[in-house]
């Protein structure tokens, strides 16, 4: 084990590592600490692997609200998340709708395909821009549909830009 002064350690490993150590070892700048380089490196590797998984796995709560609305056929809640223009595709028939017409199109779809449930199968974040997507199964009175949702993230807001229903 080696003795390092906290400021020497800072100049050697830079700020992110110091922040981690300040929290981990509860030290201040005047404290002499004993550092086990092997254990410290293991802790740093663990932190670098764990922290990004939490940051990138956090999906928008909007996806969960939209999923619940799809499962119950709640067009009012669903339409709160619509972008100004929404692309709705039902069995490969695509149409772009303004927000108000998109709500009416979804209401018509739900009237002819009574919702039973919606279950998320996969959700994630687009790499470059932080937009989010969800893939799930929509159970209706007329059968099962594979559903694709695409949400545009703008600041703290999520806007549903695309809904795709493919009958299985």
C-alpha positions as CSV (number, residue, x, y, z in Angstrom):
1,X,0.0,0.0,0.0
2,X,1.1,3.5,-0.8
3,X,0.4,6.8,0.9
4,X,-0.9,9.6,-1.3
5,X,-1.9,13.1,-0.5
6,X,-5.3,13.9,-2.0
7,X,-4.0,16.8,-4.1
8,X,-1.2,14.6,-5.6
9,X,-3.8,12.0,-6.4
10,X,-5.9,14.7,-8.1
11,X,-3.1,15.8,-10.4
12,X,-2.4,12.2,-11.3
13,X,-5.9,10.9,-12.0
14,X,-7.9,14.1,-12.7
15,X,-11.2,15.3,-11.4
16,X,-13.7,12.5,-12.2
17,X,-11.6,10.1,-10.2
18,X,-11.2,12.5,-7.3
19,X,-14.9,13.0,-7.1
20,X,-15.4,9.3,-6.9
21,X,-12.7,8.9,-4.2
22,X,-14.1,11.9,-2.2
23,X,-17.4,10.1,-2.0
24,X,-16.1,6.6,-1.7
25,X,-13.5,7.3,1.1
26,X,-15.1,10.3,2.7
27,X,-12.0,12.4,2.5
28,X,-11.1,16.0,2.3
29,X,-8.1,17.7,0.8
30,X,-6.1,17.8,4.1
31,X,-6.4,14.1,4.8
32,X,-3.7,11.6,4.1
33,X,-5.2,8.4,2.8
34,X,-3.9,5.0,2.1
35,X,-4.9,3.7,-1.3
36,X,-4.8,0.1,-2.4
37,X,-4.3,0.6,-6.2
38,X,-5.8,-2.8,-7.1
39,X,-8.9,-2.3,-5.1
40,X,-9.3,1.3,-6.3
41,X,-9.0,0.2,-9.9
42,X,-11.6,-2.5,-9.4
43,X,-14.0,0.0,-7.8
44,X,-13.4,2.5,-10.7
45,X,-14.0,-0.2,-13.3
46,X,-17.2,-1.2,-11.5
47,X,-18.4,2.4,-11.4
48,X,-17.7,3.0,-15.1
49,X,-19.6,-0.1,-16.0
50,X,-22.5,0.4,-13.6
51,X,-23.3,4.1,-14.0
52,X,-23.8,4.1,-17.8
53,X,-26.2,1.2,-17.5
54,X,-28.4,3.2,-15.2
55,X,-28.2,6.3,-17.3
56,X,-29.1,4.7,-20.6
57,X,-31.6,2.1,-19.3
58,X,-33.9,4.8,-17.9
59,X,-36.8,5.1,-20.4
60,X,-39.2,8.0,-20.4
61,X,-42.2,7.5,-18.1
62,X,-44.2,8.6,-21.2
63,X,-43.7,5.2,-22.7
64,X,-45.3,3.6,-19.7
65,X,-48.3,6.0,-19.8
66,X,-48.7,5.5,-23.5
67,X,-48.6,1.7,-23.0
68,X,-51.3,1.9,-20.4
69,X,-53.4,4.1,-22.6
70,X,-53.0,1.7,-25.5
71,X,-54.1,-1.3,-23.4
72,X,-57.2,0.5,-22.2
73,X,-58.0,2.3,-25.5
74,X,-57.7,5.7,-23.7
75,X,-57.4,8.1,-26.7
76,X,-57.5,11.2,-24.6
77,X,-54.4,10.2,-22.6
78,X,-52.7,8.9,-25.8
79,X,-53.3,12.1,-27.7
80,X,-51.6,14.2,-25.0
81,X,-48.3,12.7,-26.2
82,X,-49.0,13.2,-30.0
83,X,-46.5,15.3,-31.9
84,X,-47.9,17.9,-34.2
85,X,-47.9,15.3,-37.0
86,X,-48.3,11.6,-36.3
87,X,-47.6,8.8,-38.7
88,X,-50.1,6.0,-38.0
89,X,-49.7,2.7,-39.8
90,X,-52.3,-0.1,-39.6
91,X,-51.5,-3.3,-41.5
92,X,-49.0,-1.5,-43.7
93,X,-51.4,1.3,-44.6
94,X,-49.5,4.5,-43.6
95,X,-51.0,7.9,-43.2
96,X,-49.7,11.1,-41.6
97,X,-52.2,12.9,-39.5
98,X,-52.3,16.3,-37.7
99,X,-52.7,15.9,-33.9
100,X,-56.5,16.2,-33.9
101,X,-57.1,13.8,-36.8
102,X,-54.6,11.3,-35.3
103,X,-56.8,11.1,-32.2
104,X,-59.9,10.5,-34.3
105,X,-58.0,7.8,-36.3
106,X,-57.0,6.0,-33.1
107,X,-60.6,6.3,-31.7
108,X,-61.9,4.6,-35.0
109,X,-59.2,1.9,-34.7
110,X,-60.1,1.2,-31.1
111,X,-63.9,1.1,-31.9
112,X,-63.3,-1.6,-34.5
113,X,-60.6,-3.4,-32.5
114,X,-61.7,-3.3,-28.8
115,X,-58.5,-3.2,-26.7
116,X,-57.9,-6.1,-24.3
117,X,-54.3,-5.4,-23.2
118,X,-50.9,-4.1,-24.3
119,X,-47.6,-5.6,-23.1
120,X,-44.2,-4.1,-23.8
121,X,-41.7,-6.5,-25.2
122,X,-38.8,-4.2,-25.8
123,X,-38.0,-0.5,-25.3
124,X,-34.9,1.5,-25.7
125,X,-33.2,4.7,-26.8
126,X,-31.9,5.7,-30.2
127,X,-28.2,6.1,-30.2
128,X,-27.6,9.5,-31.8
129,X,-30.5,11.6,-30.6
130,X,-31.9,10.1,-27.4
131,X,-35.3,9.5,-29.0
132,X,-37.1,6.4,-27.6
133,X,-39.0,3.5,-29.0
134,X,-41.1,0.6,-27.8
135,X,-42.2,-2.6,-29.3
136,X,-45.1,-4.6,-27.8
137,X,-48.1,-6.7,-28.4
138,X,-51.6,-5.2,-28.5
139,X,-54.4,-7.7,-27.8
140,X,-57.7,-6.7,-29.3
141,X,-61.1,-8.3,-29.7
142,X,-60.1,-9.0,-33.4
143,X,-56.6,-10.5,-32.7
144,X,-53.1,-9.7,-31.7
145,X,-51.1,-6.8,-33.2
146,X,-47.4,-6.1,-33.0
147,X,-47.0,-2.4,-32.1
148,X,-44.1,-0.1,-32.8
149,X,-44.0,3.3,-31.0
150,X,-41.5,6.0,-31.8
151,X,-41.2,9.0,-29.4
152,X,-39.2,12.2,-30.2
153,X,-37.6,13.6,-27.0
154,X,-37.3,17.3,-26.8
155,X,-35.9,18.5,-23.5
156,X,-38.1,16.9,-20.9
157,X,-41.0,16.4,-23.3
158,X,-41.8,13.2,-25.2
159,X,-43.8,13.4,-28.4
160,X,-45.3,10.3,-30.1
161,X,-44.4,10.6,-33.8
162,X,-45.1,7.1,-35.1
163,X,-47.5,4.3,-34.2
164,X,-47.5,1.1,-36.2
165,X,-49.9,-1.8,-35.9
166,X,-49.1,-5.1,-37.7
167,X,-51.6,-7.9,-37.3
168,X,-49.9,-11.2,-36.4
